[in-house]
Amino acid sequence: MIRGVRGAVTVEDNNESEIIEATGMLIREMIQKNNLEAEDVASVFISVTEELTAAFPAKAMRSLEGWTYVPVMCMREIPVEGSLPKCIRVMMHVNSDSQQQNIHHIYLRDAVQLRPDLKTSSTT
């Protein structure tokens, strides 16, 4: 079964180091909380809001040992009026035997407001 593992994080500024650091923090927590191995990941989509232009957040995943061959695609989020600014969202497509309710979706910093209904959100 392929499951989606979602996550999001916000940054304060549009600069490369902050985008890469925040994305790396989010991805590492998604991996850790869901016990993921690179071999189990079919692909990863990463979107950013329109004001984040300083870096490709996929660069953070490329720095993880063993994750070199995981297909990653970056894209721009739909610019909906009133949506959360400076936000990076991740969707991992993983092969898993876990039930959907047992997947841990991770929302960090101001992104916790995106899915307050999920008990697995984090405020780090």
N, CA, C and O of each residue as an XYZ file, in Angstrom:
496
protein
N       0.853     -1.181      0.000
C       0.000      0.000      0.000
C       0.891      1.234      0.000
O       1.878      1.301      0.733
N       0.538      2.200     -0.821
C       1.243      3.482     -0.790
C       0.440      4.446      0.077
O      -0.762      4.623     -0.121
N       1.112      5.058      1.028
C       0.507      6.044      1.925
C       1.171      7.393      1.708
O       2.337      7.474      1.321
N       0.415      8.445      1.962
C       0.959      9.793      1.927
C       1.315     10.227      3.331
O       0.523     10.065      4.260
N       2.496     10.776      3.486
C       2.931     11.348      4.758
C       3.117     12.836      4.506
O       3.936     13.243      3.682
N       2.345     13.641      5.228
C       2.349     15.093      5.023
C       3.117     15.802      6.113
O       3.259     15.313      7.233
N       3.608     16.975      5.747
C       4.268     17.830      6.716
C       4.361     19.245      6.183
O       4.261     19.473      4.977
N       4.553     20.192      7.082
C       4.726     21.589      6.686
C       5.493     22.325      7.774
O       5.462     21.961      8.949
N       6.177     23.365      7.343
C       6.940     24.206      8.259
C       6.964     25.609      7.671
O       6.839     25.783      6.459
N       7.122     26.591      8.515
C       7.254     27.972      8.050
C       8.669     28.475      8.325
O       9.390     27.934      9.162
N       9.044     29.524      7.597
C      10.320     30.198      7.817
C      10.044     31.676      8.070
O       8.980     32.188      7.721
N      10.995     32.343      8.670
C      10.868     33.778      8.934
C      11.260     34.608      7.725
O      10.631     35.623      7.427
N      12.314     34.169      7.023
C      12.863     34.961      5.934
C      13.096     34.113      4.688
O      13.264     32.896      4.773
N      13.103     34.761      3.548
C      13.375     34.122      2.268
C      14.882     34.100      2.033
O      15.409     34.888      1.248
N      15.570     33.189      2.721
C      17.004     33.035      2.458
C      17.341     31.550      2.411
O      16.699     30.726      3.062
N      18.354     31.234      1.633
C      18.687     29.836      1.348
C      18.932     29.008      2.599
O      18.375     27.920      2.742
N      19.752     29.508      3.496
C      20.097     28.705      4.672
C      18.871     28.403      5.537
O      18.744     27.291      6.050
N      17.982     29.355      5.705
C      16.797     29.119      6.528
C      15.837     28.139      5.852
O      15.248     27.290      6.522
N      15.676     28.249      4.540
C      14.796     27.327      3.808
C      15.328     25.895      3.900
O      14.569     24.963      4.162
N      16.623     25.728      3.686
C      17.233     24.394      3.737
C      17.180     23.838      5.154
O      16.874     22.661      5.343
N      17.471     24.665      6.146
C      17.466     24.213      7.550
C      16.067     23.781      7.979
O      15.901     22.717      8.574
N      15.070     24.594      7.681
C      13.693     24.278      8.090
C      13.176     23.033      7.371
O      12.520     22.188      7.979
N      13.471     22.924      6.086
C      13.040     21.741      5.337
C      13.717     20.493      5.874
O      13.072     19.456      6.031
N      14.999     20.582      6.155
C      15.722     19.441      6.716
C      15.160     19.010      8.061
O      15.001     17.817      8.318
N      14.861     19.973      8.916
C      14.270     19.674     10.220
C      12.939     18.944     10.044
O      12.681     17.946     10.717
N      12.098     19.442      9.139
C      10.792     18.831      8.887
C      10.946     17.410      8.349
O      10.313     16.483      8.855
N      11.765     17.239      7.349
C      11.935     15.920      6.731
C      12.512     14.914      7.718
O      12.058     13.771      7.773
N      13.501     15.323      8.492
C      14.076     14.401      9.496
C      13.021     13.959     10.511
O      12.996     12.795     10.909
N      12.152     14.880     10.931
C      11.108     14.507     11.892
C      10.072     13.591     11.241
O       9.586     12.657     11.881
N       9.730     13.847      9.980
C       8.795     12.973      9.270
C       9.367     11.553      9.169
O       8.656     10.570      9.375
N      10.648     11.465      8.851
C      11.325     10.169      8.741
C      11.338      9.461     10.087
O      10.984      8.286     10.178
N      11.741     10.169     11.122
C      11.879      9.574     12.456
C      10.537      9.126     13.020
O      10.416      7.999     13.501
N       9.526      9.992     12.968
C       8.218      9.669     13.559
C       7.500      8.540     12.831
O       6.662      7.854     13.416
N       7.832      8.345     11.543
C       7.158      7.304     10.762
C       8.059      6.117     10.451
O       7.690      5.233      9.678
N       9.247      6.102     11.061
C      10.173      4.986     10.873
C      10.450      4.711      9.396
O      10.404      3.558      8.967
N      10.731      5.734      8.628
C      10.878      5.598      7.181
C      12.306      5.274      6.777
O      13.268      5.736      7.390
N      12.417      4.474      5.738
C      13.683      4.168      5.081
C      13.569      4.691      3.661
O      12.487      4.642      3.075
N      14.651      5.185      3.098
C      14.640      5.725      1.745
C      14.099      4.712      0.745
O      13.384      5.095     -0.181
N      14.416      3.453      0.903
C      13.968      2.401     -0.014
C      12.447      2.264     -0.056
O      11.902      1.741     -1.028
N      11.762      2.725      0.981
C      10.301      2.625      1.044
C       9.595      3.844      0.456
O       8.368      3.864      0.365
N      10.361      4.860      0.056
C       9.774      6.103     -0.432
C       9.735      6.088     -1.963
O      10.769      5.981     -2.621
N       8.523      6.198     -2.515
C       8.357      6.206     -3.971
C       8.731      7.563     -4.553
O       9.403      7.628     -5.582
N       8.304      8.651     -3.907
C       8.615      9.999     -4.370
C       8.247     11.009     -3.295
O       7.535     10.703     -2.338
N       8.752     12.216     -3.484
C       8.483     13.311     -2.548
C       8.162     14.566     -3.354
O       8.902     14.940     -4.265
N       7.051     15.210     -3.008
C       6.699     16.506     -3.571
C       6.912     17.548     -2.492
O       6.499     17.359     -1.347
N       7.557     18.648     -2.853
C       7.756     19.757     -1.918
C       7.234     21.020     -2.588
O       7.642     21.361     -3.698
N       6.328     21.709     -1.901
C       5.831     22.974     -2.436
C       6.222     24.107     -1.498
O       6.414     23.918     -0.297
N       6.333     25.292     -2.093
C       6.631     26.500     -1.317
C       5.640     27.580     -1.716
O       5.136     27.586     -2.839
N       5.367     28.486     -0.804
C       4.530     29.630     -1.137
C       5.330     30.581     -2.034
O       6.559     30.529     -2.083
N       4.607     31.439     -2.732
C       5.205     32.227     -3.814
C       6.334     33.169     -3.398
O       7.154     33.542     -4.238
N       6.397     33.557     -2.140
C       7.450     34.483     -1.724
C       8.774     33.780     -1.403
O       9.779     34.448     -1.162
N       8.789     32.447     -1.397
C      10.031     31.708     -1.121
C      10.718     31.347     -2.436
O      10.319     30.416     -3.136
N      11.755     32.108     -2.745
C      12.447     31.970     -4.030
C      13.959     31.802     -3.895
O      14.652     31.706     -4.908
N      14.479     31.763     -2.687
C      15.923     31.781     -2.469
C      16.599     30.419     -2.626
O      17.819     30.357     -2.770
N      15.827     29.325     -2.601
C      16.450     28.000     -2.661
C      15.427     26.941     -3.034
O      14.223     27.110     -2.841
N      15.943     25.846     -3.574
C      15.126     24.656     -3.766
C      15.166     23.874     -2.451
O      16.239     23.430     -2.043
N      14.030     23.695     -1.779
C      14.051     22.974     -0.510
C      14.463     21.506     -0.648
O      14.850     20.887      0.343
N      14.390     20.940     -1.849
C      14.821     19.550     -2.063
C      16.299     19.363     -1.724
O      16.744     18.246     -1.458
N      17.043     20.442     -1.735
C      18.467     20.386     -1.383
C      18.662     19.796      0.021
O      19.671     19.143      0.287
N      17.699     20.026      0.910
C      17.783     19.483      2.270
C      17.726     17.959      2.251
O      18.437     17.304      3.013
N      16.895     17.395      1.395
C      16.785     15.945      1.319
C      18.051     15.339      0.737
O      18.469     14.254      1.142
N      18.650     16.025     -0.193
C      19.875     15.525     -0.830
C      21.034     15.418      0.155
O      21.999     14.698     -0.103
N      20.950     16.118      1.268
C      22.025     16.052      2.262
C      21.874     14.866      3.217
O      22.766     14.602      4.024
N      20.745     14.148      3.126
C      20.511     13.006      4.017
C      21.177     11.757      3.454
O      20.950     11.389      2.302
N      21.980     11.122      4.257
C      22.666      9.913      3.819
C      21.657      8.833      3.430
O      20.728      8.537      4.181
N      21.852      8.254      2.252
C      20.992      7.182      1.779
C      19.779      7.627      0.989
O      19.043      6.781      0.482
N      19.542      8.934      0.866
C      18.346      9.441      0.203
C      18.644      9.997     -1.194
O      17.799     10.676     -1.777
N      19.801      9.726     -1.720
C      20.241     10.253     -3.014
C      19.309      9.899     -4.164
O      19.078     10.729     -5.043
N      18.770      8.685     -4.176
C      18.000      8.215     -5.328
C      16.485      8.371     -5.188
O      15.735      7.929     -6.059
N      16.034      8.991     -4.109
C      14.600      9.234     -3.943
C      14.201     10.382     -4.868
O      14.780     11.465     -4.784
N      13.215     10.162     -5.755
C      12.784     11.241     -6.648
C      12.088     12.358     -5.860
O      11.175     12.109     -5.072
N      12.538     13.575     -6.090
C      11.984     14.739     -5.386
C      11.633     15.811     -6.419
O      12.395     16.069     -7.350
N      10.465     16.428     -6.234
C      10.063     17.510     -7.124
C       9.604     18.705     -6.288
O       8.814     18.564     -5.354
N      10.120     19.886     -6.645
C       9.698     21.123     -5.994
C       8.706     21.848     -6.893
O       8.793     21.795     -8.120
N       7.773     22.517     -6.257
C       6.774     23.272     -7.009
C       6.265     24.440     -6.171
O       6.540     24.525     -4.974
N       5.525     25.335     -6.811
C       4.947     26.478     -6.122
C       3.526     26.140     -5.671
O       2.753     25.535     -6.414
N       3.204     26.533     -4.469
C       1.861     26.362     -3.907
C       0.896     27.337     -4.594
O       1.310     28.408     -5.036
N      -0.353     26.980     -4.680
C      -1.372     27.881     -5.242
C      -1.466     29.116     -4.347
O      -1.620     28.972     -3.134
N      -1.378     30.333     -4.911
C      -1.393     31.545     -4.096
C      -2.820     31.965     -3.695
O      -3.354     32.944     -4.217
N      -3.414     31.230     -2.786
C      -4.768     31.529     -2.325
C      -4.708     32.714     -1.356
O      -3.892     32.739     -0.434
N      -5.573     33.674     -1.580
C      -5.616     34.853     -0.725
C      -5.863     34.447      0.728
O      -6.771     33.669      1.023
N      -5.040     34.988      1.629
C      -5.192     34.715      3.049
C      -4.516     33.431      3.519
O      -4.623     33.075      4.693
N      -3.821     32.731      2.624
C      -3.170     31.485      3.034
C      -1.902     31.777      3.837
O      -1.386     32.894      3.823
N      -1.419     30.766      4.526
C      -0.238     30.899      5.381
C       0.995     31.243      4.543
O       1.349     30.491      3.635
N       1.653     32.372      4.836
C       2.834     32.764      4.057
C       4.103     32.044      4.524
O       4.161     31.479      5.616
N       5.111     32.087      3.657
C       6.446     31.549      3.950
C       6.368     30.107      4.451
O       6.971     29.742      5.461
N       5.621     29.317      3.724
C       5.351     27.941      4.137
C       5.932     26.936      3.136
O       5.829     27.107      1.921
N       6.531     25.909      3.674
C       7.073     24.798      2.895
C       6.254     23.572      3.256
O       6.134     23.226      4.431
N       5.687     22.907      2.244
C       4.874     21.713      2.472
C       5.541     20.518      1.814
O       6.121     20.637      0.735
N       5.457     19.365      2.468
C       6.065     18.134      1.954
C       5.014     17.040      1.908
O       4.217     16.883      2.833
N       5.025     16.283      0.813
C       4.196     15.080      0.684
C       5.113     13.943      0.259
O       5.653     13.943     -0.847
N       5.281     12.977      1.153
C       6.053     11.775      0.828
C       5.081     10.663      0.475
O       4.086     10.456      1.168
N       5.370      9.952     -0.599
C       4.586      8.785     -1.001
C       5.399      7.562     -0.594
O       6.449      7.287     -1.174
N       4.909      6.827      0.409
C       5.706      5.739      0.970
C       4.963      4.401      0.902
O       3.741      4.340      1.035
N       5.729      3.346      0.693
C       5.192      1.988      0.788
C       5.136      1.646      2.270
O       6.151      1.689      2.965
N       3.943      1.307      2.747
C       3.764      1.095      4.187
C       2.616      0.136      4.453
O       1.624      0.109      3.725
N       2.770     -0.642      5.503
C       1.686     -1.503      5.977
C       0.845     -0.804      7.040
O      -0.135     -1.368      7.527
N       1.224      0.425      7.401
C       0.501      1.169      8.441
C      -0.884      1.590      7.967
O      -1.082      1.894      6.790
N      -1.827      1.605      8.880
C      -3.148      2.147      8.606
C      -3.031      3.677      8.512
O      -2.140      4.276      9.114
N      -3.940      4.298      7.750
C      -3.870      5.750      7.589
C      -3.859      6.490      8.921
O      -3.125      7.465      9.081
N      -4.660      6.039      9.868
C      -4.727      6.738     11.154
C      -3.438      6.597     11.969
O      -3.265      7.290     12.972
N      -2.533      5.708     11.549
C      -1.268      5.526     12.259
C      -0.103      6.275     11.612
O       1.026      6.210     12.100
N      -0.371      6.980     10.525
C       0.660      7.800      9.880
C       0.791      9.098     10.682
O      -0.206      9.714     11.060
N       2.022      9.493     10.929
C       2.282     10.719     11.700
C       2.602     11.857     10.743
O       3.683     11.899     10.154
N       1.662     12.772     10.591
C       1.854     13.965      9.778
C       2.457     15.034     10.680
O       2.029     15.191     11.824
N       3.428     15.758     10.188
C       4.208     16.671     11.026
C       4.013     18.117     10.573
O       4.252     18.449      9.412
N       3.588     18.951     11.476
C       3.402     20.377     11.206
C       4.177     21.165     12.257
O       3.913     21.049     13.454
N       5.137     21.967     11.796
C       6.038     22.678     12.692
C       5.857     24.193     12.585
O       5.391     24.718     11.574
N       6.239     24.863     13.651
C       6.177     26.331     13.723
C       4.753     26.815     13.433
O       3.796     26.236     13.948
N       4.596     27.852     12.628
C       3.260     28.388     12.362
C       2.392     27.454     11.525
O       1.182     27.658     11.427
N       2.991     26.440     10.924
C       2.229     25.504     10.090
C       1.288     24.614     10.901
O       0.447     23.930     10.317
N       1.407     24.606     12.225
C       0.483     23.802     13.036
C      -0.962     24.226     12.795
O      -1.878     23.422     12.968
N      -1.176     25.483     12.398
C      -2.538     25.962     12.160
C      -3.173     25.360     10.910
O      -4.385     25.464     10.725
N      -2.366     24.730     10.046
C      -2.917     24.128      8.830
C      -3.781     22.909      9.115
O      -4.777     22.678      8.429
N      -3.408     22.130     10.117
C      -4.161     20.913     10.444
C      -4.281     20.745     11.957
O      -3.693     19.824     12.524
N      -5.029     21.618     12.609
C      -5.165     21.510     14.063
C      -5.928     20.245     14.485
O      -5.908     19.860     15.654
N      -6.591     19.615     13.529
C      -7.335     18.406     13.830
C      -6.446     17.172     14.016
O      -6.905     16.160     14.547
N      -5.197     17.241     13.591
C      -4.309     16.095     13.699
C      -3.559     16.118     15.018
O      -2.863     17.083     15.333
N      -3.703     15.070     15.770
C      -3.047     14.990     17.070
C      -1.537     14.829     16.948
O      -0.810     15.057     17.915
N      -1.059     14.439     15.768
C       0.367     14.173     15.589
C       1.163     15.407     15.211
O       2.364     15.310     14.959
N       0.517     16.572     15.165
C       1.242     17.796     14.833
C       2.217     18.141     15.932
O       2.037     17.761     17.089
N       3.249     18.862     15.555
C       4.278     19.275     16.506
C       4.411     20.784     16.450
O       4.065     21.401     15.442
N       4.903     21.380     17.511
C       5.059     22.830     17.556
C       6.520     23.245     17.545
O       6.815     24.418     17.778
N       7.433     22.343     17.288
C       8.866     22.624     17.323
C       9.214     23.816     16.467
O      10.383     24.194     16.381
